[in-house]
């Protein structure tokens, strides 16, 4: 059973206020969750407005590589409101020839490590990030392993105590 996203004209409160403030935002419902697509340049303003509208809890930020789609990448931000309980998923397209997006660490400091992880694995740079450095891979690592055009290979793993014979 597949649920296709459904475009909505009036998402209801508090989404209506966000929709009225951001004309370029496109709202839809996917799997029972409100999803909004915003342009890169509106990301920080939209996230800030969502926080003011009650989505005060930052849940997650990640990247997606669509390789054969334009824009190639997408940054996904998930926010939560506890009173009343509701979620919003924010999608931002990021072109492959300019893999940059504004940092939301000024609104949600907890996004710091998620942006670093997305940079480390996808190569999406977050402008304005306080310390955009690798977080999972060694500093001398070349490339971004979660990009769909990354070479397939492996890194030999030496397990602790593997040379012991019992």
C-alpha positions in Angstrom: 0.0 0.0 0.0 1.6 3.2 -1.2 0.5 6.6 0.0 1.1 9.4 -2.5 1.8 12.9 -1.2 -1.3 15.1 -1.4 -1.0 18.8 -2.0 -3.0 20.9 0.4 -4.1 24.5 0.0 -4.9 25.3 3.6 -2.9 23.1 6.0 -4.7 24.5 9.1 -3.2 26.2 12.2 -0.3 26.8 12.9 0.7 25.9 9.3 -1.6 28.6 7.8 0.5 31.3 9.4 3.6 29.9 7.9 2.0 29.5 4.5 0.8 33.1 4.5 4.3 34.4 5.5 6.2 32.3 2.9 4.5 32.4 -0.5 7.2 30.2 -2.0 6.5 27.4 0.5 4.6 24.3 -1.0 2.7 22.3 1.6 1.6 18.7 1.2 0.6 15.8 3.4 2.7 12.6 3.2 2.0 9.6 5.4 -0.2 11.8 7.6 2.6 14.3 8.2 2.7 17.9 6.9 5.6 18.4 4.6 6.7 21.8 3.2 9.2 22.5 0.5 11.0 25.8 0.8 13.8 27.4 -1.3 17.3 27.4 0.2 17.2 31.2 0.7 14.1 30.8 2.9 15.3 27.9 5.1 16.5 29.9 8.1 13.6 32.3 8.1 11.1 29.5 7.7 12.7 27.4 10.5 12.7 30.4 12.8 9.0 31.2 12.0 8.2 27.5 12.6 9.9 27.7 16.0 7.8 30.8 16.9 4.7 29.0 15.7 5.3 26.2 18.3 7.7 23.8 16.6 10.2 24.3 19.4 11.9 20.9 19.3 14.5 20.1 16.6 14.4 16.4 15.9 16.6 15.7 12.9 18.4 17.0 9.8 19.7 14.8 7.1 20.7 14.8 3.4 19.3 12.8 0.5 21.0 12.3 -2.9 18.7 11.8 -5.9 21.6 11.8 -8.4 19.5 12.0 -11.6 17.1 14.6 -10.3 17.3 18.4 -10.3 18.0 19.6 -7.7 20.3 16.6 -6.9 20.3 16.9 -3.2 17.7 17.6 -0.5 18.2 18.7 3.1 15.4 17.3 5.3 14.6 19.0 8.6 12.1 17.5 11.1 10.6 19.7 13.9 8.2 18.8 16.6 5.6 20.7 18.6 4.7 19.2 22.0 1.6 21.3 22.7 -0.4 20.3 20.8 1.6 17.3 19.5 2.4 17.7 15.7 5.3 17.5 13.3 6.5 19.3 10.3 9.0 18.0 7.8 10.9 20.8 5.8 12.5 19.9 2.5 15.1 22.1 0.8 16.4 21.4 -2.7 20.2 21.8 -3.1 21.7 21.7 -6.6 24.6 19.3 -7.3 26.7 22.1 -8.9 26.3 24.3 -5.8 25.9 21.9 -2.8 25.4 24.6 -0.1 22.5 25.5 2.2 22.3 28.0 5.1 23.0 26.7 8.6 20.1 26.6 11.0 22.4 26.4 14.1 21.5 30.0 14.9 17.9 28.9 15.4 18.5 25.4 16.8 22.0 24.9 18.1 21.4 21.1 18.3 21.5 21.0 14.5 25.3 21.4 14.7 26.3 17.8 14.6 23.6 16.9 12.1 24.9 19.5 9.7 28.4 18.3 10.2 27.3 14.7 9.5 25.5 15.7 6.3 28.6 17.7 5.2 30.8 14.7 6.0 28.8 12.1 4.2 27.2 14.1 1.3 29.4 17.1 0.9 26.6 19.7 1.4 28.2 22.7 3.0 26.2 24.7 5.5 27.0 28.4 5.2 27.3 30.1 8.6 28.0 26.9 10.5 30.3 27.6 13.5 32.6 24.6 12.9 31.9 22.7 9.6 34.5 19.9 9.9 34.3 16.2 9.4 32.6 14.3 12.3 32.6 10.6 11.3 35.4 10.2 8.8 39.1 11.0 9.1 40.1 14.5 8.2 42.2 13.2 5.2 39.2 11.2 3.7 38.6 12.0 0.1 35.1 12.1 -1.2 31.6 11.7 0.3 30.6 8.1 0.8 26.8 8.5 0.8 26.7 10.2 -2.6 25.2 7.8 -5.1 28.2 8.3 -7.5 30.8 7.5 -4.8 32.9 4.5 -5.8 32.0 1.2 -4.2 34.7 -0.2 -2.2 35.6 -1.1 1.3 38.0 -0.2 4.1 39.8 -3.0 5.8 38.7 -3.3 9.4 41.1 -4.6 12.1 39.1 -5.9 15.0 40.6 -5.6 18.5 42.1 -8.9 19.5 41.6 -10.6 16.1 45.2 -12.0 16.1 44.6 -13.9 19.3 44.2 -17.6 19.1 42.4 -19.4 21.9 
